[in-house]
Amino acid sequence: MISFVVRLKFSPEDRLEVAEILQKLTLASRQEPGCVSYIPHRVEGAPDMVLIYEQYKDAAAEDAHRQSAHFKQYAVGGLYQKMLERSREDLDALA
């Protein structure tokens, strides 16, 4: 299982558009056969910071996500064009 968190920071004026893009990206991503979890969050106290918790069954599933048409449309063509900062934290499950 592959688990990670992506943090994205946006401008305040992009909040509504970012939320709309995330809704579309989330719905499509959750339909992928290898997607276990795809959960976007707004960070409490930091309304322009988004955290996405993602889990995929294996590396091939994660790669399929990044190669999907919806990822290219909504992430690369949408969120990545609006983001000010981006970071990824890979996670190791304890149990």
Buried (B, 14 or more C-beta within 10 A) or exposed (E): EBBBBBBBBBEEEBBEEBEEBBEEBBEBBEEBEBBBEBEBEBEEEEEBBBBBBBBBBEEEBBEBBEEBEBBEBBBEEBBEEBBEEEEEEEEEEEE
